[in-house]
């Protein structure tokens, strides 16, 4: 049992004993004594904690609570004092309950960690510890079981639920050759996978690591009430002093201060922040710290990597043309026949393009691939070269808007492919939403050439593009931004983005492909292949900050109104203490609104 619950149960026990002494045995002095002793002990504990806060350079708002307890006890309003104690100890327990409720989505990840795997050896199945799984092991995934490590399906087919990883509720079909992520839940059919990663390096463990990091980095904003502590405390003391001065009744001090107790202010902001982080998790986004939510809310600049972020990272043929009177279909067939033997990403796009045109592929001989240059082979006695212009021919070649792949037949320039990276369909709307949130300085920093970078930037509505940028250049661009453009957000997906993600005030990694240096360096990780989640997390940050401020201000305004009424003697101390419970409930319930997607 934690200390908050001990304090709460102790307060309740003392209250019951005091009630029995006063109302059954008619011994009010004994009831007053035990409540006063309890109150002064707890007030002393709070005072010691407050001194620690002051030493750290922060002004806490707990001074009001201490004053309220001491004033009610000294002035003989011991039952009001007990209610204030109950409110304070109960408020701490309520905060813990609300925080646990808000973090339920994050906890579901931790609670469902797989611990065993079914390894298949010589057609026999054996249960082993998940940490003993080695790369290349064949594992059986039974119906309704969790995939223990990242792997590729080698036998069978089924549907898997990836909602705990990506937030996507629609089951994903898997069959031979498909990759599956650890943490996915199998459907009705068993299947086998070959382990591609050990447990510690698998997707699920990477997400768990991010979740644990998010739980150990609370927002600096969680004591938002402290920003209002000095004026609120002064207002409470001034109203209490004036009430005493004009009425000549010292009890008015207690009546004012019991309704000025700061519980709703202390509780509202942290509950709102934990609720906001819970909401991001439910939307397929892991936020490592509450501080990141603060900075996302006030961001002035957002910079995007291009490939794999604004675009899908999948090259497709945008245009093909044959030249020098070569037959178009013949050139396409020759090029794809050669490229089917290459592992280069451009080769796959060319082969797929040719298959879409229903052209047949032929076997090639004398194949030789030259790194970063191209590939050469012989078909029908003709030497076919595919790759960079200077590699395939000595003749001049055409320039294209995308990445050029050139073809020559027996040294004669025969044709060219223009390959472009596909822009994500949600990119343009995401950029517009970010502008609507007040982020006007939107950049795209890419290692790609100028023409391709500027074309993509123009298409999605980004006005500032930085082409041909190496990782060091990305860092320099972020570092050299003027102060007026901070806080900054960097969004990327690859290891080349990691330094910039770490340098930016908030780094957001497109981490759906698995754990990598980008997600390790980032403050937030998007678990789905969906760029619109960037605008979603910014919206959640705005909503969370708005709810946190409103919850605190609602608590302040209600307390000030009650103080003014109490100053005229219209609220007895016991009733005032009970009203404070209502204020607590209102502030906490309002703060929990940050969990809702309907804001």
C-alpha positions as a printed Julia matrix, in Angstrom:
599×3 Matrix{Float64}:
   0.0     0.0     0.0
   1.46    3.39   -0.96
   1.77    6.41    1.35
  -1.18    8.25   -0.24
  -3.55    5.41    0.59
  -2.12    5.12    4.12
  -2.82    8.82    4.68
  -6.35    8.48    3.28
  -7.23    5.42    5.38
  -5.64    7.02    8.43
  -7.73   10.16    7.96
 -10.92    8.08    7.54
 -10.11    6.0    10.64
  -9.46    9.09   12.77
 -12.71   10.61   11.49
 -14.72    7.54   12.46
 -13.13    7.43   15.93
 -13.73   11.16   16.44
 -17.36   10.82   15.33
 -17.94    7.98   17.81
 -16.33    9.99   20.63
 -18.35   13.14   19.93
 -21.73   11.91   18.79
 -22.08    8.64   20.74
 -20.01    9.17   23.89
 -20.47   13.0    23.87
 -16.76   13.68   24.31
 -16.14   16.53   21.81
 -12.87   17.57   23.42
 -11.33   14.16   22.71
 -12.64   14.27   19.14
 -11.07   17.71   18.69
  -7.8    16.48   20.19
  -7.24   13.5    17.88
  -8.28   15.44   14.75
  -6.0    18.33   15.77
  -3.03   16.0    16.34
  -3.61   14.27   12.98
  -4.02   17.61   11.21
  -0.86   19.13   12.65
   1.19   16.01   11.81
   0.02   16.03    8.19
   0.5    19.8     8.01
   4.09   19.33    9.22
   4.72   16.65    6.56
   3.31   18.97    3.88
   5.44   21.83    5.18
   8.62   19.75    4.92
   7.71   18.76    1.34
   7.0    22.4     0.51
  10.41   23.49    1.81
  12.03   20.91   -0.51
  10.08   22.38   -3.43
  11.17   25.92   -2.5
  14.82   24.81   -2.31
  14.56   23.51   -5.87
  13.62   27.02   -7.01
   9.87   26.48   -7.43
   7.05   28.13   -5.54
   4.5    25.49   -4.65
   0.86   26.19   -3.94
   0.75   23.84   -0.93
   1.16   26.79    1.48
  -2.57   27.49    1.19
  -3.49   23.94    2.16
  -1.2    24.09    5.21
  -2.66   27.44    6.25
  -6.23   26.13    5.86
  -5.51   23.09    8.08
  -3.77   25.12   10.78
  -6.4    27.89   10.75
  -9.36   25.51   11.13
  -7.69   23.62   13.98
  -6.49   26.73   15.86
  -9.9    28.37   15.54
 -11.7    25.27   16.83
 -13.28   24.35   13.49
 -11.86   20.85   13.77
 -14.51   19.07   11.7
 -13.89   21.48    8.85
 -10.19   20.76    9.32
 -10.86   17.02    9.09
 -12.79   17.51    5.85
  -9.88   19.52    4.41
  -7.55   16.66    5.4
  -9.9    14.15    3.8
 -10.0    16.3     0.66
  -6.21   16.47    0.45
  -5.52   12.78    1.13
  -8.48   11.68   -0.98
  -7.4    14.01   -3.78
  -3.97   12.35   -3.95
  -5.58    8.91   -4.2
  -8.05   10.19   -6.79
  -5.16   11.6    -8.83
  -3.46    8.2    -8.78
  -6.69    6.48   -9.85
  -7.32    8.96  -12.66
  -3.73    8.73  -13.86
  -3.92    4.92  -13.92
  -7.19    5.09  -15.8
  -5.73    7.49  -18.35
  -2.65    5.27  -18.87
  -4.68    2.12  -19.49
  -3.82    2.05  -23.22
  -0.09    2.25  -22.47
  -0.36   -0.43  -19.78
  -2.11   -2.82  -22.17
   1.16   -3.01  -24.11
   3.16   -3.87  -21.0
   0.62   -6.4   -19.73
   0.6    -8.41  -22.97
   4.32   -8.99  -23.38
   4.88  -12.49  -24.85
   7.14  -14.73  -22.74
   7.32  -18.0   -24.7
   7.67  -19.23  -28.29
   6.93  -22.57  -29.98
  10.05  -23.6   -31.89
   9.81  -26.24  -34.65
  12.8   -28.61  -34.89
  12.61  -31.73  -37.08
   8.81  -31.41  -37.2
   8.68  -31.45  -33.4
   7.33  -28.49  -31.41
   9.02  -27.33  -28.24
   8.24  -24.39  -25.96
  11.22  -22.14  -25.28
  11.75  -18.82  -23.53
  11.29  -15.89  -25.9
  14.82  -14.68  -25.12
  16.21  -18.0   -26.43
  14.81  -17.5   -29.94
  17.62  -17.12  -32.5
  17.51  -15.55  -35.95
  16.51  -18.2   -38.48
  14.49  -20.34  -36.02
  11.16  -21.65  -37.31
   8.32  -20.8   -34.92
   4.71  -21.94  -34.81
   2.1   -19.25  -34.15
  -1.07  -20.85  -32.84
  -4.58  -19.35  -33.12
  -5.21  -16.37  -30.8
  -1.54  -16.27  -29.77
   0.81  -13.32  -29.88
   3.69  -13.28  -32.38
   6.8   -13.47  -30.15
   9.45  -11.96  -32.49
   9.59  -10.23  -35.87
   9.6   -12.75  -38.69
   8.56  -13.76  -42.19
   5.79  -16.28  -42.86
   7.14  -19.56  -44.29
   4.01  -21.71  -44.08
   0.26  -21.17  -43.73
  -1.89  -18.07  -43.81
  -4.06  -16.18  -41.37
  -5.19  -12.74  -40.25
  -3.31  -10.87  -37.52
  -4.46   -8.03  -35.31
  -1.83   -5.25  -35.17
  -4.04   -2.75  -33.33
  -1.88   -2.7   -30.17
   1.11   -1.76  -32.34
  -0.29    0.54  -35.0
  -3.76    1.53  -33.8
  -5.19    0.07  -37.02
  -8.31   -1.93  -36.13
  -8.64   -3.86  -39.44
  -6.91   -7.3   -39.3
  -4.02   -7.78  -41.73
  -3.84  -10.82  -44.04
  -0.54  -12.7   -43.85
   0.71  -15.55  -46.03
   4.0   -16.96  -47.27
   6.62  -14.25  -47.7
   4.77  -11.64  -45.61
   6.5   -10.01  -42.66
   4.8   -10.04  -39.25
   5.59   -7.88  -36.25
   6.06   -9.18  -32.74
   3.11   -8.23  -30.58
   0.57   -8.96  -33.35
  -2.29  -11.25  -32.31
  -3.01  -14.22  -34.57
  -6.54  -14.95  -35.76
  -8.09  -18.38  -36.3
  -5.41  -20.2   -38.33
  -1.96  -21.41  -37.27
   1.08  -20.44  -39.34
   4.85  -20.68  -39.15
   7.43  -17.93  -39.32
  11.19  -17.73  -39.63
  12.58  -15.4   -36.95
  14.23  -12.32  -38.47
  15.19  -10.69  -35.18
  15.81  -11.79  -31.62
  13.23  -10.73  -29.05
  15.24   -7.78  -27.72
  15.47   -6.23  -31.2
  11.89   -6.93  -32.29
   9.22   -4.33  -32.91
   7.18   -5.07  -29.78
  10.17   -4.76  -27.46
  11.15   -1.5   -29.17
   7.66   -0.11  -28.51
   7.77   -1.3   -24.9
  11.05    0.54  -24.49
   9.44    3.72  -25.84
   6.45    3.29  -23.51
   8.71    2.87  -20.5
  10.64    5.98  -21.52
   7.37    7.9   -21.81
   6.44    6.91  -18.26
   9.76    8.11  -16.82
   9.67   11.57  -18.46
   6.81   13.57  -16.91
   6.04   16.98  -18.37
   7.48   20.05  -16.67
   3.97   21.38  -17.1
   2.46   18.95  -14.57
   2.7    21.64  -11.88
   1.08   24.21  -14.13
  -0.83   25.44  -11.07
   2.48   26.7    -9.67
   2.46   29.38  -12.4
  -0.6    30.79  -10.71
   0.56   29.95   -7.17
   1.81   33.38   -6.1
  -1.17   35.49   -7.27
  -3.71   32.89   -6.13
  -2.11   32.59   -2.68
  -1.97   36.38   -2.29
  -5.62   36.75   -3.36
  -6.69   34.11   -0.82
  -4.77   35.78    2.02
  -6.02   39.25    1.08
  -9.67   38.1     0.99
  -9.25   36.22    4.31
  -7.55   39.24    5.92
 -10.19   41.7     4.72
 -12.99   39.38    5.88
 -11.43   39.22    9.34
 -10.75   42.96    9.45
 -14.3    44.02    8.59
 -16.16   41.31   10.52
 -13.8    41.21   13.55
 -14.44   37.44   13.53
 -11.28   35.31   13.15
 -13.43   32.34   12.07
 -13.86   34.16    8.73
 -10.18   33.35    8.0
 -10.92   29.62    8.23
 -14.13   30.01    6.21
 -12.24   31.68    3.37
  -9.19   29.44    3.39
 -11.06   26.1     3.37
 -12.59   27.0     0.01
  -9.21   28.25   -1.23
  -7.61   24.82   -0.89
  -5.57   24.19   -4.04
  -6.32   20.51   -4.69
  -8.1    21.02   -8.03
  -5.23   23.17   -9.26
  -2.59   20.63   -8.26
  -4.49   17.69   -9.77
  -5.93   19.11  -12.99
  -2.78   19.67  -15.07
  -1.01   16.33  -14.51
  -4.22   14.39  -15.14
  -4.77   16.33  -18.38
  -1.23   15.54  -19.53
  -1.36   11.85  -18.74
  -4.73   11.76  -20.51
  -3.23   13.44  -23.59
  -0.36   10.94  -23.71
  -2.89    8.12  -23.39
  -4.8     9.57  -26.33
  -1.68    9.64  -28.51
  -1.02    5.97  -27.72
  -4.59    5.09  -28.69
  -3.99    6.84  -32.02
  -0.88    4.81  -32.83
   1.67    7.34  -31.56
   4.1     6.91  -28.67
   5.14   10.14  -26.92
   8.28    9.71  -24.84
   7.71   12.72  -22.59
   4.98   15.12  -21.58
   7.41   17.96  -22.28
   7.23   17.01  -25.97
   3.49   17.76  -25.88
   4.24   21.25  -24.56
   6.68   21.95  -27.38
   4.42   20.46  -30.04
   1.73   22.87  -28.89
   3.97   25.93  -29.26
   6.02   24.82  -32.31
   6.83   27.51  -34.89
   8.73   25.36  -37.42
   8.32   21.84  -38.78
  10.86   20.22  -41.1
  10.21   17.05  -43.11
  12.51   14.54  -44.7
  11.25   13.7   -48.2
  11.86   10.04  -49.01
   9.76    7.73  -46.86
   8.15   10.65  -45.05
   6.44   13.03  -47.49
   6.74   10.27  -50.07
   6.19    6.53  -49.73
   9.83    5.67  -50.39
   8.71    3.47  -53.31
   9.95    4.39  -56.76
   7.56    4.01  -59.71
   8.06    4.66  -63.41
   6.67    8.1   -64.18
   7.65    8.09  -67.84
   9.42    5.9   -70.4
  10.51    6.69  -73.92
  12.5     4.9   -76.62
  14.92    6.95  -78.74
  16.98    6.64  -81.92
  14.21    4.67  -83.68
  14.38    1.71  -81.29
  11.14   -0.19  -80.73
   9.57    0.85  -77.41
   8.32   -2.6   -76.38
  11.61   -4.26  -77.33
  13.63   -1.77  -75.26
  11.29   -2.18  -72.26
  11.52   -5.99  -72.48
  15.32   -5.96  -72.76
  15.69   -3.53  -69.85
  13.39   -5.48  -67.52
  15.0    -8.8   -68.51
  18.36   -7.42  -67.39
  17.01   -5.6   -64.31
  15.2    -8.67  -62.94
  18.67   -9.9   -61.95
  19.44   -6.76  -59.92
  18.63   -6.09  -56.27
  18.48   -2.32  -56.74
  15.24   -0.57  -55.75
  14.99    0.99  -59.23
  15.14   -2.47  -60.82
  11.97   -3.58  -59.06
  10.08   -0.54  -60.36
  11.2    -1.19  -63.96
  10.32   -4.9   -63.81
   6.88   -4.14  -62.35
   6.25   -1.48  -65.0
   7.09   -3.96  -67.78
   4.84   -6.66  -66.28
   1.99   -4.14  -66.11
   2.39   -3.73  -69.88
   2.16   -7.54  -70.21
   5.54   -7.86  -71.9
   7.5   -11.09  -71.58
  10.92  -11.25  -69.93
  13.88  -13.19  -71.32
  16.89  -14.9   -69.81
  20.15  -12.99  -69.97
  23.74  -14.22  -69.97
  27.12  -12.71  -69.11
  25.5   -10.65  -66.34
  27.63   -8.19  -64.43
  26.44   -5.56  -61.94
  28.63   -2.52  -61.23
  27.83   -0.85  -57.9
  26.29    2.62  -58.26
  26.69    2.4   -62.07
  24.33   -0.2   -63.51
  24.07   -3.72  -64.86
  25.08   -5.3   -68.19
  24.11   -8.6   -69.86
  23.59  -10.31  -73.22
  20.2   -11.14  -74.79
  19.82  -12.53  -78.32
  23.49  -11.8   -78.91
  23.01   -8.11  -78.07
  24.82   -6.35  -75.24
  22.25   -4.6   -73.06
  23.29   -2.01  -70.5
  20.93   -0.44  -67.95
  21.92    2.25  -65.45
  23.59    5.66  -65.33
  23.87    7.56  -68.63
  27.68    7.58  -68.71
  27.74    3.85  -67.89
  25.47    2.68  -70.72
  26.74    4.84  -73.62
  29.19    7.47  -74.79
  26.37    9.32  -76.53
  24.54   12.27  -75.0
  21.38   11.3   -73.13
  18.14   13.08  -72.25
  17.62   14.72  -68.87
  14.43   13.71  -67.02
  12.51   15.25  -64.11
  12.87   12.17  -61.92
  15.68    9.71  -61.37
  16.92    8.6   -64.8
  17.63    4.98  -65.73
  19.13    4.7   -69.23
  19.27    1.76  -71.67
  21.71    1.04  -74.48
  21.73   -1.78  -77.02
  25.18   -2.59  -78.41
  26.39    0.79  -77.17
  23.58    2.74  -78.85
  21.43    4.93  -76.59
  18.0     3.25  -76.82
  15.72    4.66  -74.12
  15.23    6.19  -70.69
  13.01    5.69  -67.67
  12.06    8.57  -65.37
  11.42    7.21  -61.88
   9.67    9.2   -59.16
   8.95    8.51  -55.54
   5.19    8.35  -54.9
   3.88   11.21  -52.82
   1.73   10.03  -49.93
  -1.92   10.85  -50.66
  -2.28   12.36  -47.17
   0.8    14.62  -47.42
  -0.9    17.7   -48.85
  -3.79   17.69  -46.38
  -1.37   17.1   -43.49
   0.7    20.15  -44.46
  -2.45   22.28  -44.68
  -3.64   21.15  -41.25
  -0.26   22.06  -39.74
  -0.57   25.53  -41.27
  -4.05   25.79  -39.76
  -2.52   24.99  -36.35
  -0.32   28.06  -36.74
   2.91   26.41  -37.91
   3.81   28.72  -40.8
   7.49   27.84  -41.27
   7.34   24.44  -43.0
  10.52   23.03  -44.56
  11.49   19.96  -46.56
  15.09   18.78  -46.21
  16.09   16.01  -48.59
  19.17   14.25  -49.86
  17.54   14.02  -53.3
  18.41   16.29  -56.21
  16.95   19.77  -56.63
  14.38   19.03  -59.36
  12.76   16.08  -57.55
  12.81   17.83  -54.17
  11.26   21.06  -55.42
   8.63   19.2   -57.44
   7.46   17.24  -54.36
   7.55   20.35  -52.15
   5.43   22.29  -54.63
   2.94   19.44  -54.93
   2.25   19.24  -51.17
   2.35   22.96  -50.38
   5.82   23.35  -48.83
   7.49   26.61  -49.87
  11.01   26.07  -48.48
  12.94   23.09  -49.84
  16.57   22.14  -49.16
  17.79   19.54  -51.72
  21.02   17.5   -51.72
  21.22   17.62  -47.92
  23.45   15.16  -46.1
  22.76   14.33  -42.41
  25.22   17.06  -41.35
  23.4    19.56  -43.58
  20.07   18.69  -41.96
  21.55   19.35  -38.54
  23.01   22.66  -39.72
  19.67   23.83  -41.16
  17.84   23.06  -37.9
  20.6    24.58  -35.77
  20.75   27.83  -37.76
  17.05   28.65  -37.48
  16.41   31.98  -35.75
  14.95   31.97  -32.24
  11.63   33.23  -33.57
  11.25   29.91  -35.42
  11.56   27.8   -32.26
  10.37   25.38  -30.94
  11.16   23.16  -33.94
   9.79   19.8   -35.07
  11.7    17.39  -37.32
   9.91   14.47  -39.01
  11.93   11.65  -40.58
  12.15    7.91  -41.01
  15.74    6.83  -41.66
  19.07    6.6   -39.9
  20.2     9.64  -41.88
  17.5    11.66  -40.08
  18.56   10.58  -36.58
  20.96   13.5   -35.86
  18.36   16.1   -36.9
  15.62   14.32  -34.94
  17.79   14.44  -31.83
  18.67   18.12  -32.33
  15.13   19.42  -32.97
  13.01   20.46  -29.99
  10.68   17.6   -30.94
  11.75   14.75  -33.22
   8.97   12.64  -34.76
  10.0     9.32  -36.33
   7.96    7.38  -38.85
   8.81    4.17  -37.02
   6.25    1.79  -38.51
   8.95   -0.21  -40.34
  10.55   -1.24  -37.06
  12.95    0.07  -34.45
  15.82    2.05  -35.9
  18.09    4.95  -35.13
  15.3     7.38  -36.08
  12.88    6.12  -33.44
  15.69    5.89  -30.87
  16.55    9.57  -31.43
  12.99   10.86  -31.62
  10.68   12.25  -28.93
   7.62   10.73  -30.62
   7.22    7.65  -32.8
   4.38    7.08  -35.27
   3.55    3.39  -35.42
   1.43    3.51  -38.57
   2.35    4.13  -42.2
   0.36    7.36  -42.13
   1.83   10.86  -42.28
  -1.48   12.41  -41.15
  -0.57   11.2   -37.65
   1.85   14.16  -37.52
  -1.06   16.6   -37.64
  -2.95   14.3   -35.24
  -0.25   14.49  -32.58
  -0.02   18.29  -32.97
  -3.8    18.51  -32.53
  -3.65   16.3   -29.44
  -0.92   18.56  -28.02
  -3.07   21.66  -28.65
  -6.13   19.98  -27.12
  -4.19   18.74  -24.08
  -2.67   22.14  -23.31
  -6.05   23.8   -23.77
  -7.8    21.37  -21.43
  -4.98   21.61  -18.84
  -5.14   25.42  -18.76
  -8.93   25.48  -18.71
  -9.09   22.92  -15.88
  -6.68   24.98  -13.77
  -8.47   28.27  -14.51
 -11.88   26.74  -13.79
 -10.55   25.65  -10.4
  -9.16   29.14   -9.74
 -12.35   31.0   -10.7
 -14.63   28.7    -8.68
 -12.32   28.98   -5.65
 -12.16   32.8    -5.89
 -15.96   33.0    -6.18
 -16.4    30.76   -3.14
 -13.81   32.8    -1.19
 -15.73   36.02   -1.84
 -19.0    34.42   -0.71
 -17.29   32.93    2.35
 -15.83   36.33    3.23
 -19.36   37.52    4.01
 -19.9    34.62    6.39
 -22.39   32.88    4.11
 -20.49   29.56    3.95
 -19.82   27.77    7.27
 -16.4    26.12    7.46
 -17.76   22.57    7.29
 -19.96   23.39    4.27
 -17.03   25.2     2.63
 -14.81   22.18    3.05
 -17.48   19.97    1.5
 -17.89   22.4    -1.42
 -14.19   22.06   -2.08
 -14.75   18.36   -2.8
 -17.19   19.42   -5.52
 -14.56   21.75   -6.99
 -12.05   18.86   -6.96
 -14.43   16.62   -8.85
 -15.25   19.29  -11.46
 -11.58   20.06  -12.15
 -10.56   16.39  -12.4
 -13.46   15.39  -14.64
 -12.71   18.36  -16.9
  -9.02   17.39  -17.1
  -9.96   13.85  -18.13
 -11.56   15.35  -21.26
  -8.04   15.36  -22.73
  -8.45   11.59  -23.33
 -11.29   12.16  -25.77
 -10.8    12.27  -29.54
 -13.94   14.42  -29.85
 -12.32   17.67  -28.71
